[in-house]
């Protein structure tokens, strides 16, 4: 489990679309709240608008960490997209 979480965190600085797609698939299919929280955290840094529908599914989770990380990731993605559009 720790190896999987380390692998998820290793994608933190990736700009590869495959990394984002892999994380989206993980949050869509995993039942492990830690996997989802770690993935949301990385999507917070590398996610695009493509990730938002999957993140929204977790924004109302009963798990506090899952909910908070999903909401924060959505906010950060939208903020990045707005800054890119304003440039």
Secondary structure, DSSP 4 states (H G I P E B T S, - for coil): -HHHHHHHHHGGG---HHHHHHHHHHHHH---HHHHHHHHHHHHHH--HHHHHHHHTTTT-SSHHHHHHHHHHHHHHHHHHHHHHH-
